[in-house]
């Protein structure tokens, strides 16, 4: 302080001055003060000058030249004293505190609490924003009334320090039941959904397996998660096709005699089957495709018909064509009747007139309406029934009693035509 005043008094403002704490006072700074003193003296010596108007006319400079630019003597010297005291670290008297400098931070200001930190808490999938003074995650959770257990999920860890913009996830552990392939187990988990739970328990899901509830569903306390194991596979199966039987009539064989000329061969069919099985249940089969690998060949059986001449007269197309018309041959006991027999009405069961060409049969053996050929009688229609005509019995209609008596009772072969 003494150096500053001495420099201003002697006019040695063109050199650097060093304060007691090593502060350097630049020459320009003191020169400003020196210029201000000179201006105040000149102003005081100006006749008729109004101090108020002169002071109003002055312009106060801003920036680095502010100190010392206020040319009022009392303000100037106060500024000098303040500056010098600040540089020298000297406490000022109460009078010099009228124009104090910007105060330094006090101990009470330094001890003020840190500003609130912005924190986002994620709980049950819901984001909530908070402002907190808490230093750690555990302290923040305690503020919210949350006391996590060791099984609960807290991210970041509980002893982590909170920074502004922190995102804290808290998920309490819940007890659930998992049923995998019919096997049950109880677990405690913090998984957010079913998929995360199964991954946590190392449960692998196959292509055809079923998960209930869906993998994206949330895990609720006490819920049951079922994984149904389903196996699906394809297999080929072969089965035989029956050969069947073809009947042919041979006039060289006596009636009622049969002869097998070809034993036949069965066919083969390939089936493509798809099987599915759930857990430990039975396998379910489904036919996917079928193809015939080998066609069957029918067994051929010859039946003797005998009485070649009578049967040949029936068909004008020749004996070979006539044989092709027969569907089956039956050995039966035949009798004869007329339209005027005792108890007969003259009409058949089908409503036609009784006579030659209409025969009575058992419908269980020969259906009514069937076309027949009977050697020694000719062609006929199965159009009537009778109480005594049961089984392999047949009653041939005749137009006269003498013809019926002449025929009598005999064993015959009846050919059922196609």
Secondary structure as UniProt FT lines:
FT   HELIX           2..10
FT   STRAND          17..18
FT   TURN            20..21
FT   STRAND          24..25
FT   HELIX           27..45
FT   TURN            47..48
FT   HELIX           51..57
FT   HELIX           63..65
FT   TURN            67..69
FT   HELIX           73..88
FT   HELIX           94..99
FT   HELIX           107..110
FT   STRAND          117..123
FT   TURN            124..125
FT   STRAND          126..132
FT   HELIX           137..143
FT   TURN            144..145
FT   TURN            150..151
FT   STRAND          153..155
FT   TURN            158..159
FT   TURN            164..165
FT   STRAND          166..171
FT   STRAND          174..180
FT   TURN            181..182
FT   STRAND          183..189
FT   HELIX           194..200
FT   TURN            201..202
FT   STRAND          210..212
FT   TURN            215..216
FT   TURN            221..222
FT   STRAND          224..228
FT   STRAND          230..241
FT   STRAND          245..250
FT   TURN            251..252
FT   TURN            255..256
FT   STRAND          258..262
FT   STRAND          267..278
FT   TURN            279..280
FT   STRAND          284..294
FT   STRAND          299..304
FT   HELIX           308..314
FT   TURN            316..317
FT   HELIX           319..325
FT   STRAND          326..338
FT   TURN            339..340
FT   TURN            342..343
FT   TURN            349..350
FT   TURN            356..357
FT   STRAND          358..360
FT   TURN            363..365
FT   TURN            368..369
FT   STRAND          371..374
FT   TURN            375..377
FT   STRAND          378..384
FT   TURN            387..388
FT   STRAND          393..398
FT   HELIX           401..407
FT   STRAND          410..417
//
